[in-house]
Amino acid sequence: MFTSTKPINDYELLQQFKGFLTDHKAQIKDYPDLETYVANAHAGFYFTPLQTDKIPARYNRVIRQLTSSDYQQLAKMLQL
């Protein structure tokens, strides 16, 4: 009835989130910075004039842990 799933650790989830950001790099460039993009795309409901794909809820745990310096490092990694 229930299937056993392997719990995903924060590091693996962060790596998947980085992949998501890489795939949506063109959308991120429409925003002033990465932190603004994440805030808009992560919100439960929002109005934005930009076409933005919503960030999946599975990344909530990682997003809550990100600091301003983390956003700067991610932006540098994405070459924004």
HUZICOR-V690404 format. One line per field, one symbol per residue. ss: DSSP state (A for helix, B for strand, O for the rest). phi: phi as a letter, one per 30 degrees, with the letter a starting at -180 (. if undefined). A space follows every 10 residues. Layout:
ss = ???
phi = ???
This chain:
ss = OOOOOOOOOA AAAAAAAAAA AAAOAAAAOO OOOAAAAAAA AAOOOOOOOO OOOOOOAAAA AAAAAOOAAA AAAAAAAAOO
phi = .ccdcddcdd dddddddddd dddceddddd cdadddeddd dcedbabbdd dbdddeddce ddddcdcedd ddddddddhc
